[in-house]
């Protein structure tokens, strides 16, 4: 049967060189770009809320008889809440299962920064190239 190859611009990245952990996304797809930049915007808003909550938790300086902060359980629950929120949002933007491929069962805030620091350059480059392409086409149209 004949085959049709369509170059959509999809990017496939392995996580930690593990071929079974692959992240796929198409930064050329306007729907993806809208979801991605919307997510970044949402994170900026949520960040303020989370920083306030983290500060409140850090202000509690009470310790139990073993020297462990009394609110350790609340701090851990808060971290899990933040991680679950971010994983859910990543799956909404990149597709179901992306957060599992990227992070496994780990629940650590720093890994999300690494994820976005790794993905964002691909998205920005593709979007920049699209803008330049249309800007050049626009200039050609004006010159005619």
Secondary structure, 3 states (H helix, E strand, C coil): CCCCCCCCCCEEEEECCEEEEEEEECCCCHHHHHHHHHHHHHHHHHHHHHHHHHHHHHHCCCECCCCCECCHHHHHHHHHHHHHHHHHHHHHHHCCCHHHHHHCCCCCHHHHHHHHHHHHHHHHHHHHHHHHHHHHHHHHHHHC
